[in-house]
C-alpha cells in the first residue's frame, strides 16, 4: 500500500543525518521533505478521504496555513513568499495528512510509535559512545560519505560539554532535537509497559530515557515532568472537571497576580527556571523582551523571515516555537495554532474515559506526548525535523475521533479471539 510505504520512508527519513541533503537554489532538500511532498500529491489524489475525516482541527490548521502563507507573501513578495510558503505547506500539511491517512486504526498508531521507539532505543549505543568519547561519530561518518559539513561548529566546542560529558546529538542536528524526539515517544513505550509488561519494551523505555539524559538538555527532562503532571490530569479528569476548572482559574489568577506584582513578570520567572543553565534562561528572556517590539509593530502578518530587532551582540535564533510563530506570522495565526492544539488535546481528554482499555492507554500516551510538546514549545523552537514531527503527532490521533465505532471493533475482535480460543481448546 502506497501510504504505508510513505509512512515507513518518513520514519526512516527522520533518522537520516542532516549531512544528507541536496541544494535546489536556496532550498535545502532533505529526505523527509521529499517524502512529505509525495504525501501531498497522494493527498490531493485522495482528497475525498481527507474531506470525510475532516474536523475542526483540519479547518483551523488550514486557516493557520493560509495566514502563514499570506504573511510570507506580504513580507517577501510573491516569488520568494510562495517559495518559502511551499516548504511550510509541505512540512505542515504533508506531515499532518500522512498521519491522518496512514494512522486510521489503533494498530497503525501502535506500529508507527513502535517503529520510532525501537529505533531510538537501538541508537542509545551511539549516544553513550558520543557522550563519553566526545566524538560525534555518526555525523563524522555522514560527513565522509556526503562531503557536507552541516553541523554548527559550536557543537564541537567546550560549550557543549557539561560535567565532562558531551551533549549528544546522535543522528540529529542538535541535542535538543534528539532529546525532544525521545520525549515524544517516551509516554507510548512507558504506558505500553504499564498496560502489558514485556521485558523488551521495558528495556526500550529505559534506553530512550537514558538517551534523553545524554543530551544534558532541560527540554526532554521537562517534557517528562510535564508528562507526569498530565498523567495525573488524565487519571482524574473525568468526574473532577469542576475541580480542574477551578484549579485552572486559580492558576490563571495567580499568573496575573505574579505578573502585576513582579518586575520580571510570570513568563520571565517561568522561563528562568525552565533551563539548566541560568545564562541560557536569561538569554531567552531577552529574546522575549526584544521581539515584543517587532510583534507590536507587525501584529497581523508578523515579520516573515526578516531579521528581528535586537542588540548587535545577540544572535538571530529564537528559542521558543510559539514566540517564533507569533513573530513570523502574526498574533492571529499563532493564536489559531495554539488554540487548535489545545482543542485537540482537551477534545480527547473529555472522551478518554469512554474508550476501551485496549485503546485508552494509547490515547493517554498521545495526550501526554502532545501536551508536553505544546508546553515545551514556549522554551524550545521546533526547528529542523521537529516541526514536521509536531504536526505529524497532531494528526496521529484522528483515528480516535469515534469512540463508539472503535469500541465496537475491539469488542468484535475480542469475541473472535475468545471463540477461536474455545474452538482450539475443544479440539484438544
N, C-alpha and C positions, 0 to 999 in steps of 0.2 A: 504494500500500500504506500502511495506516494507520501502522504502526510506523516506516516510512521518513519519513513526514510529521512524526511526533512527534520523530524524531531531528533533522531539519532545523530544526524550531521550537526545539528545545533548544539547538542550536548558536547560532542567532540570538539566543535569549533571554540567553545568557551575555554577549553583547556589547551588550545594552540597558543604558544607564546607570541607576544606582540611583535617579535622579530619577523614573523612570517606574514608579510604584507606586500602589497604592490601599490604603487602610486599612480593615480589617474589624474594628472594635473595637480591640483592642490588637495585632492581627496586621497585619503589613505584607506585602501580597501583591505579589510581583514576577512577571514573566512566566515565569521559569524554574520557579517553584513551581507555577504554574497548569498548565504543560506536564507537570511530573512528577506532579501529581495525576491528570491524564488517563491518564498511563502506568500508574499503579497500578490504575486501573479496567480498563484494557486488559489488564494482567497478571492480574487476577482472572478475567477472561473467558477468558484463555488459560492458566489455571493448569496444565493438563496439560503444555503445552510447557515451562513453568518447572520442573515436577517431573521431567521427563525429563532436563533439563540439570543438575539439582541435584547438587552435590558437597559436600565438607567445608566449603568456603568459604561456601556458601549456608547450611549448617546453623549454623556458628559465627556468621555475621552475624545470623541470626535470634535466636540466644541473646543476642548483644550488644544487639539492638534490644529484646528482652524485658526485659533487665536495665535498660537505659536508661529504658524506659517505666515500669518498677517504681520506679526512682529518682525520676522526676519526680512520679509519683502519691504516693509516700511522703513526699516533701519539700513538695509543694504542694497536696495534697488531690486528690480525684477530678476535679473540674471543671477546675481550672487545669492539673493534671497531664496530663490527656488532651488538652487544647488544645495544650500545649507538645509532648507526645509526637506528636501528629498532624503537626506541622510537621517534627519529626525523622524520622518514618517516611517522609513524602513525600520529603524530601531524600536520605535514605539508600537506602531500598528502591526509590523511584521512579527515581533515577539509576542504581542498580546494575542493576535489571532492564530499564531502557531499553537499557543496553549489552548485557545478556545476550540480549535479544530481537531487537535490530537487528544487532549485530555477531556474526554467525554464520559468516562466511566471511572469508578474507583480503581479499577485495575490499571488503567493507563496513568492515573495520578500516582499510584504506588510504584509503577515501573519507572517513571521519569525521576521521581525522588530517589529511588534506589540506585539508579544509574549514577546520579550525582554523588550520593553518599558513598557508594563503593569506590568511585574514582578518587574522591577526596581522602578516604581512608588509606588507600594504596599510596597516595602521594606523601604520606607522613614520613616515609623513609628518606625522601629527598629533603623534606623540611628540616629534619633532625640533622642531617649532614650539613645543610646550608647554614643552620643556626650555629653549630659548634665548630665547623671547619671554616666559617666565614667565607664561604665560596659559593657564589650563585651559579652552580654548576649547570642547571637546566638552561639558563639564559646564555651561558658561555657556549654550550653545545648548539643552541639555536643561532647564535651569532656566527659560529664557524660554518654552519650549513647555509645560512642565507646571506651572510656578509653585511647584515644590518645590525647596527648598534643602537637599539631603540630605547634602552633603559635610561632613566635620568641618572646622570653621572653622580649625583649626590647619594644615590643608593649604595655606592661603593665606598662612601666616606665614613668617618667616625660618627657622624650624626645618626647613622642607622645601626649603631652598636650600643646596646644597653646591657649593663651588668655582665659585660664580656661575651654577650650573645648577639649575633647579627639578626636583625629583624628580617624574617623570611618573607620572600615574595613567591617562592615556588615557581609555578608556570605563569604567574601574573605580573602586571606592570608595577605593582606597589603592594606593600604589606597590608594596607587597608583593604584592597580588593580581595586578596586571598582570605583574610580574616572574615570579611563580610560574607563572602560566598559560603564559607564554612558555617557561619551563623545562620544563614538562610535554611540550610538543610539539617542543622543540628536538631531542631524540635521534632522533625519527622522520625529520625532514627531513634531518638530517646523515647518518644511515645510508642513507637513500634515495639521496642524492647519492653516497655511497661505493659503493653497490650498482650504480647505473646513473646515470652522470653526465648531468645536463642543466643548462644554464646557468640556466634559470628557477628550478629548485629550489635551486641554489647561492645565487642572489640572495635567495631566501626565507630560507635558513638564516642568511645574513649579516644580513638585515633583522631577523629575530627576535632574534638575539644583540644587535644594536645597541639594539633596543627594551628588552631586559633591562638593558643598561648604563645607559640613560637613567633608570631607576628609582633609580639610585645606592643600591641595596639589597643587602645581603650575601646575602640568601636565594637569589635566582636565580643569582648567580655561584657560591655554594657548591653549589647544585644541579648546575651544570655540572661543578664539580670532583668531586663525588661520582659523577656520571655517568661521568666519565673513569676514575675508580677502579673503578667497577662494570664498565665495558667491559673492563678488564684481567681482572677476575674471570670474566666470561663467556667471554673468549677462552681462558683456561687452566683453567677449572673441570673440564671433562671430562678424565679421565686424571690429574688432580692433586688429587683430593679429599683425600687424606691430608695433602698439604702445606697445603691451605686449612684443614682442620680443626685441624691442628697450629698454624697461624698464628693461627686464631681462639682456640685455647686459650691461647696465649701473650699475645694481645691482652687477653683477659679477665683473665688473671693479672696483667698489667701494670696494668689498670684497678683491680683490687683492691689492688694494692701502692701505687699512687699515692693511692688513697682512704684507705689506712691511714696513709701517711707524711705526706700533705699536710694542712695545717689547713683547706684550702678544699675538698678532695675532687675526684674526677675530673671529674664533670659540671660543677662550678663552674669548673674550669680550662677545660674544653671550651667552655662557653658564652661565657666571657670572651674567647676567641679567635675565635669564630664570628660576630663582629659588626664592622662597620667602626668604629662609634662606641663607645669604652670606656664611656661613660656608659650607653648602651643595654645593653651587656653586663652592667654592674654592676646595672642595674635589673632585668634578667631573673633574675639570681642572687637578688635579694631576693624576687622572685615565687616562686621555688622554695623559698626559706627559709621564708617566711611561710605558704605554702599547706600545707606539711607538717603544721602543727598541725591544720588542718581535716581533712586526709586521715587522720591518725592517729585523730581523734575520730569520723570517719564513714567507716570503711574499706569497708563493704559497699555502701551506696547513695549515698555522696557527699553533697554539699550541694545538689544540683539547681542551680537558677538563683539560689539565695540568694547574698548578698554574702559574700566571704571575709574572714578576719581579716587586718588589715594596719594600718600606721600611717595616720593621717589624711591625710598629705601624698601618699600613693600613690594613683593612680587604680585603677579596678577591672578594667583589662584584664589578660589573661593571654597572654603571647607564647609559648605552646607548646601545640600541638594535643594532644599526649599528656598533658601535665600537666593541661590543662583537662578532658579526658575522665576522668582519674582523680579530679579534684576534684569534678566534677559527678555522675558516675555510679558511682564506686567503683573500687576496685583490681581486682576480678574482671572487671568489664565492660571496663576499659581493657586488662587483660592479654589477654582474649579477642580484642579488636580488633587489638592489636599482633601476637598470635600468628597470627591468620588472614592478616594482611597479609604477614608474613614467610613463612608457609607457601606462600601463592600465588606469591611470588617464587621461592623455592627449589624448589618443585614444577616450575615452568617451567625453571629453571636446570638441574635434573637431566636434563631431557629435551631441552634445546636442541639438542644435537648430533645428535639423531635426525631433525630436521626437514630438509626440502628447502631448499637455499639460497634459493629464491624466497620462502620464508616465514620462514626463520630470522632474517633481518635485522629483520623486523617484530617478532618475539618478543623479540629482543635490545633493540629500541628500547623495548618495553614494560617490560622488566626494568630498563633504565636509568632510565626516567621514574618508575616506581613506587617503585623502591628509593630514589631521591633524595627522593621525597615522604615516605617513611617517615622518613628520616634528618633532613630539614629540619624535619619536624614537631616535633622536640624544641626548636627555637628560634623557630618561627613558628606562630601559630594560624591554622587554615584556616577563617576566618570568611567570611561572605557567600557568594559563588558558588563559592569554592574547596572548601567542604565537599561539596556535591553532585558537583563535578568529581572529587574524590578517590575517591568511591565509584563514579562512572562509569568512571574509569580502572581501578579494581579489577575491575569486571565486564567490561571490554572485552577480556579475554584468554580468555574462556570458549570461544571458537571453536577454540582451540589445544589443547583437552583431549585430543583423539585424534590423535596424530601420524601413526599408520598410515593412517587414513582420509584425512587431509589430504594425505599424500604420494601416495596412490593417485589422488586427484582431480587433483593437479598433474601427475602422470605421464600421465594420460589427456589432460589439456589440452595438454601438450607434444606428445604423439603426434599429436593432431588438428592442431595448428598445423604440425607438420612435414609431415604428409600433405597439408595444404592448400597448403603452400609447394611441395612436389614436384609437385602437380597443376597449380599455376599455371605452374611452370617448364616442365612437359611441354607445355602448351597453347601456350606462347610459342615 
